[in-house]
Amino acid sequence: MRFSSPFLLVLAFSCVVLPAASSAVGYDDAWAAIFRAQSSIETAYGGVVEAERAGGDVSRLIADLNGALETLSSARRSLDEGDYGSASNYAIEAERRALAVSDGARLMRDEASRVASNVRVLIGISLAVLLVALGVFSHFGLRWLRNRRVRETMRMGVEEGSAE
């Protein structure tokens, strides 16, 4: 396979210049990344609370959220130490983790809502079947009792008539 000269030039540029440019992170960039991560973590926490209210098992989400908080803490420590590149990288990782928690919480909340909806439908159907069964048993039970009374009355009438 043969590569053209412009392709090799672009490849060399991307390997040498781009990493150098991306490592030049200043205080403002690192602080902005930390702020975004903090905001994402707060949003993720709200999602976890909603998922728990919906009835989901949020223990795994809480563990993942704690991991994001630890990573954010590392970002703040690096910022305080003046290592802005590491601070930015930690903050980006914390934001990524928080977004994953938010997605998981949303899926869990939706699933819990779906399950709750299915339970409500099942309860409604069960009640309808129970009411129909109760109606049928009541109808036939009352009919049986009425027929029994008629037979007893007829038997009593026959016994009284034979005693005369």
C-alpha positions as CSV (number, residue, x, y, z in Angstrom):
1,M,0.0,0.0,0.0
2,R,1.4,3.4,-1.0
3,F,0.7,6.6,0.9
4,S,0.7,10.0,-0.8
5,S,2.9,12.8,0.5
6,P,0.0,15.0,1.7
7,F,-1.3,12.1,3.7
8,L,2.1,11.5,5.4
9,L,2.4,15.3,6.0
10,V,-1.1,15.3,7.7
11,L,-0.2,12.2,9.7
12,A,3.1,13.7,10.9
13,F,1.4,17.0,11.8
14,S,-1.3,15.2,13.8
15,C,1.3,13.1,15.7
16,V,3.6,16.0,16.6
17,V,1.6,19.2,16.8
18,L,-1.8,18.1,18.1
19,P,-0.6,16.3,21.3
20,A,1.5,19.4,22.1
21,A,-1.5,21.7,21.6
22,S,-3.8,19.5,23.7
23,S,-1.4,19.3,26.6
24,A,-1.3,23.1,26.8
25,V,-4.2,23.4,29.2
26,G,-4.4,26.5,31.3
27,Y,-6.1,27.2,34.7
28,D,-9.3,28.6,33.1
29,D,-9.7,25.5,30.9
30,A,-9.1,23.1,33.8
31,W,-11.5,25.1,36.0
32,A,-14.2,25.0,33.3
33,A,-13.8,21.3,32.9
34,I,-14.1,20.8,36.7
35,F,-17.2,23.0,36.7
36,R,-18.8,20.9,33.9
37,A,-18.0,17.7,35.7
38,Q,-19.5,19.1,38.9
39,S,-22.7,20.1,37.0
40,S,-22.9,16.6,35.5
41,I,-22.5,15.0,38.9
42,E,-25.3,17.1,40.3
43,T,-27.5,16.1,37.4
44,A,-26.6,12.5,37.8
45,Y,-27.4,12.6,41.5
46,G,-30.9,14.0,40.7
47,G,-31.4,11.1,38.2
48,V,-30.3,8.6,40.8
49,V,-32.9,10.0,43.3
50,E,-35.6,9.8,40.7
51,A,-34.7,6.2,39.8
52,E,-34.8,5.3,43.5
53,R,-38.2,7.0,43.9
54,A,-39.4,5.0,40.9
55,G,-38.4,1.8,42.7
56,G,-35.1,1.0,41.0
57,D,-32.2,-0.6,42.8
58,V,-29.7,2.2,42.7
59,S,-26.8,0.7,44.6
60,R,-24.6,0.2,41.5
61,L,-25.4,3.8,40.3
62,I,-24.4,5.2,43.7
63,A,-21.1,3.3,43.6
64,D,-20.5,4.7,40.1
65,L,-21.4,8.2,41.2
66,N,-19.0,7.9,44.2
67,G,-16.3,7.0,41.7
68,A,-17.1,10.1,39.7
69,L,-16.9,12.2,42.9
70,E,-13.5,10.7,43.7
71,T,-12.2,11.5,40.2
72,L,-13.5,15.1,40.6
73,S,-11.7,15.3,43.9
74,S,-8.5,14.3,42.1
75,A,-9.2,17.0,39.5
76,R,-9.5,19.6,42.2
77,R,-6.3,18.4,43.9
78,S,-4.4,18.6,40.6
79,L,-5.8,22.1,40.0
80,D,-4.6,23.2,43.4
81,E,-1.2,21.7,42.7
82,G,-1.0,23.6,39.4
83,D,-1.1,20.5,37.2
84,Y,-3.8,21.9,34.9
85,G,-3.5,19.1,32.3
86,S,-4.1,16.4,34.9
87,A,-6.9,18.4,36.4
88,S,-8.6,18.7,33.1
89,N,-8.2,15.0,32.3
90,Y,-9.6,14.0,35.7
91,A,-12.5,16.4,35.3
92,I,-13.3,15.0,31.8
93,E,-13.2,11.5,33.3
94,A,-15.5,12.5,36.1
95,E,-17.9,14.1,33.7
96,R,-17.9,11.0,31.5
97,R,-18.6,8.8,34.6
98,A,-21.4,11.2,35.7
99,L,-23.0,11.1,32.2
100,A,-22.9,7.3,32.3
101,V,-24.6,7.4,35.8
102,S,-27.2,9.8,34.4
103,D,-27.9,7.4,31.5
104,G,-28.1,4.4,33.8
105,A,-30.5,6.3,36.1
106,R,-32.7,7.3,33.2
107,L,-32.9,3.7,31.9
108,M,-33.6,2.4,35.4
109,R,-36.3,5.0,36.1
110,D,-37.9,4.2,32.7
111,E,-37.8,0.4,33.5
112,A,-39.2,0.9,37.0
113,S,-42.0,3.0,35.5
114,R,-42.7,0.3,32.9
115,V,-42.8,-2.4,35.6
116,A,-45.1,-0.3,37.8
117,S,-47.4,0.3,34.8
118,N,-47.5,-3.4,34.1
119,V,-48.3,-4.2,37.7
120,R,-51.2,-1.7,37.6
121,V,-52.5,-3.3,34.4
122,L,-52.2,-6.8,36.0
123,I,-54.0,-5.6,39.1
124,G,-56.8,-4.1,37.0
125,I,-57.2,-7.3,35.0
126,S,-57.1,-9.4,38.2
127,L,-59.8,-7.3,39.8
128,A,-62.0,-7.5,36.7
129,V,-61.6,-11.3,36.6
130,L,-62.3,-11.5,40.4
131,L,-65.4,-9.4,40.0
132,V,-66.7,-11.5,37.1
133,A,-66.0,-14.7,39.1
134,L,-67.7,-13.3,42.2
135,G,-70.7,-12.4,40.0
136,V,-70.9,-15.8,38.5
137,F,-70.5,-17.6,41.8
138,S,-73.1,-15.3,43.4
139,H,-75.6,-15.9,40.6
140,F,-75.2,-19.7,40.7
141,G,-74.9,-19.8,44.5
142,L,-78.1,-17.8,45.0
143,R,-79.8,-19.9,42.4
144,W,-78.8,-23.0,44.2
145,L,-80.0,-21.7,47.5
146,R,-83.3,-20.7,46.0
147,N,-83.8,-24.1,44.5
148,R,-82.8,-25.7,47.7
149,R,-85.4,-23.7,49.6
150,V,-88.1,-24.6,47.0
151,R,-87.2,-28.3,47.4
152,E,-87.3,-28.0,51.2
153,T,-90.6,-26.2,51.0
154,M,-92.1,-28.7,48.6
155,R,-90.8,-31.6,50.8
156,M,-92.3,-29.9,53.9
157,G,-95.6,-29.5,52.0
158,V,-95.5,-33.1,50.9
159,E,-94.7,-34.3,54.5
160,E,-97.5,-32.1,55.9
161,G,-99.9,-33.4,53.3
162,S,-99.0,-37.0,54.0
163,A,-99.4,-36.5,57.8
164,E,-103.1,-35.5,57.4
